[in-house]
Amino acid sequence: MTKGKPQPNSFTFALFCEGFLLVFFSIGGFVNGQEVPSVKSMEQELSRDFFVLKNTHNDSARFKLNDTILSLFHSVLSMPSAACYSFDSLKTIARITSDDKRFTIFHWNIQRENGRHRYYGFLRINDGTKSKIFQLVDFSDSLAIPDSLILDSGHWFGALYYRVITGTTSTGKTFYTLLGWSGEDALITSKVIEILTFNAADEPIFGLPVFKEYPGGMKTRIIFRYSSSATMALKYEEQIVSTGKKWNSRKRIFEITNTLKQTIVVDQLIPLDSTQEGQYQYYFPAGDMIDGFYMDYGRWRFIQGIESRNKPR
């Protein structure tokens, strides 16, 4: 060994990740005389950059720094030793993992000086032996009819997700329902029910027509737009919903079947005045009136006017 010359690391380490034993070579030290940063050190660098990003108020400076963050984040996510690393020290970004641990989404937003939001992130597929990384590119400003489109990771309807629900279609295909917040500008904000699937090449696809009986035709995602000064509920919980009705000829009435089901519940949104129809900056929740979606043979069946079992907020 030559004194004073950095040597390649020759040790291995084992990592138990979601039921798989992964073995990797070297997370830091020197390789071919060059220093190799560890995942932890790169996470610390990202944490510092995100802190500066949060406290920078000039659009040009923010987007320049954000480009640096995107490059660094992609580099660290691509490292084998980051395959199941949680990046918990990154306090200013959102992260969500599916119940079956198949994927994790790391994402964040930037509010521009004009009040509009842009969304950024990465989707990491976790298959136990390696990770596939997809950068999510917010394309929402260019989507004329976003609630009826099938999109890929490069044409993403940007949002920050806080809940994922795993389901299957009637043909047995797994799909993931994402509940998210998607602020638009200083006047209008949104919440979204997004559907995520994966194609045969294991690439993420956003949008799927699984919303049954929802007004306005078959949607691939549901977008709720309302005043940015309002607070709207969109969550997943148990509710008593009407799942059927049957005519009782003896009593000459319809008998309603009520069932306790896991339901996506949402505040009904109405404009302050009927003349403001379609002007979403004037839309507010309609008191205690809520609507919902429950899973029915691989689709989300819409039901209007649920008598709330739980307070929606």
Buried (B, 14 or more C-beta within 10 A) or exposed (E): EEEEEEEEBEEEEEBEBBEEEBEBEBBBBBBEEEEBBBBBEBBBBBBEBBEBBEEBEEEEEBBEBBEBBBEBBEEBBBBBBBBBBEBEEBEEBBBBBBEEBBBBBBBBBBBEEEEBBBBBBBBBBBBBEEBBBBBBBBBBEEBEEBBBBBBBBEBBBBBBBBBBBEBEBEEEEBBBBBBBBBBBBBEBBBBBBBBBBBEEEEBBBBBBBBBBEBEEEEBBBBBBBBBBEBEBBBBBBEBBBBBEEEEEEEEEEEEEEEEEBEBBBBBBBBBEEEEEEEBBBBBBBEEEBBBBBBBBEBBBBBBEEBEBBEEBE
